Amino acid sequence: DAVKVHGLTDAFLADKPKFAQLADEILAFLADAELIIHNAGFDVGFLDAELKRIGRPPLRSHVAQVTDSLLMARDRFPGKANSLDALCK
């Protein structure tokens, strides 16, 4: 069912680099940036798990700030649909 959501198959991913191989490059790119992420807790949780797996501190220690646009949308439009598609409409 996950493939229905993101379209990424095991075969497609088989020859792609692992997070650990790209972590330094990713962290250098993100250094001191403000990240704006819709439903940040979900994505940051995955990134933190990968960083922990390679012995690195959590994402928030590498960036200036993480702003969650889902929390902003819930505050601005209480009781309304807050998916990215709904917000675009």
C-alpha positions as CSV (number, residue, x, y, z in Angstrom):
1,D,0.0,0.0,0.0
2,A,2.9,2.4,0.6
3,V,3.8,2.2,-3.1
4,K,0.3,3.5,-3.9
5,V,1.2,6.6,-1.8
6,H,4.7,7.4,-2.9
7,G,5.2,5.3,-6.0
8,L,8.7,4.2,-5.0
9,T,9.3,0.5,-5.5
10,D,12.1,-1.7,-4.0
11,A,13.4,-2.2,-7.5
12,F,13.6,1.6,-8.2
13,L,15.4,2.2,-4.9
14,A,17.8,-0.8,-5.1
15,D,20.7,1.2,-6.7
16,K,20.1,4.5,-4.9
17,P,22.5,5.7,-2.2
18,K,21.6,5.2,1.5
19,F,21.0,8.1,3.8
20,A,24.4,7.5,5.6
21,Q,26.2,8.0,2.3
22,L,24.6,11.4,1.7
23,A,24.2,12.7,5.3
24,D,27.2,15.0,5.3
25,E,26.1,16.6,2.0
26,I,22.5,17.0,3.2
27,L,23.5,18.5,6.6
28,A,25.9,20.9,4.9
29,F,23.1,22.0,2.6
30,L,20.7,22.5,5.5
31,A,23.2,24.1,7.9
32,D,21.7,27.0,9.7
33,A,18.6,27.1,7.4
34,E,15.0,27.5,8.4
35,L,13.1,24.5,7.2
36,I,9.4,24.9,6.5
37,I,7.8,21.4,6.5
38,H,4.2,20.5,6.3
39,N,3.6,18.0,9.2
40,A,7.2,18.5,10.4
41,G,6.9,16.1,13.3
42,F,6.4,13.2,10.8
43,D,9.3,14.1,8.6
44,V,11.7,15.2,11.3
45,G,11.0,12.0,13.2
46,F,12.2,9.9,10.3
47,L,15.3,12.2,9.7
48,D,16.1,12.0,13.5
49,A,15.9,8.2,13.4
50,E,18.3,8.1,10.5
51,L,20.7,10.6,12.1
52,K,20.6,8.6,15.3
53,R,21.4,5.4,13.4
54,I,24.7,7.0,12.1
55,G,25.6,8.6,15.4
56,R,24.6,12.2,14.7
57,P,22.6,14.6,16.8
58,P,18.9,15.4,15.9
59,L,18.0,17.5,12.9
60,R,17.2,20.6,15.0
61,S,20.8,20.8,16.1
62,H,21.9,21.3,12.5
63,V,19.4,23.9,11.4
64,A,18.4,27.3,12.6
65,Q,14.7,26.5,12.9
66,V,11.9,24.1,11.9
67,T,8.6,25.7,11.1
68,D,5.6,23.4,10.7
69,S,3.2,24.7,8.1
70,L,0.5,22.2,9.3
71,L,0.4,23.8,12.7
72,M,0.2,27.2,11.0
73,A,-2.7,26.1,8.8
74,R,-4.6,24.6,11.8
75,D,-4.2,27.9,13.6
76,R,-5.2,30.0,10.6
77,F,-8.0,27.8,9.4
78,P,-9.4,26.0,12.5
79,G,-11.8,23.1,11.7
80,K,-10.9,23.2,8.0
81,A,-9.0,20.6,5.9
82,N,-5.3,21.3,6.2
83,S,-3.7,18.9,3.6
84,L,-1.4,20.6,1.2
85,D,-3.9,20.0,-1.6
86,A,-6.7,21.6,0.5
87,L,-4.5,24.6,1.3
88,C,-3.6,25.2,-2.3
89,K,-7.3,25.3,-3.2
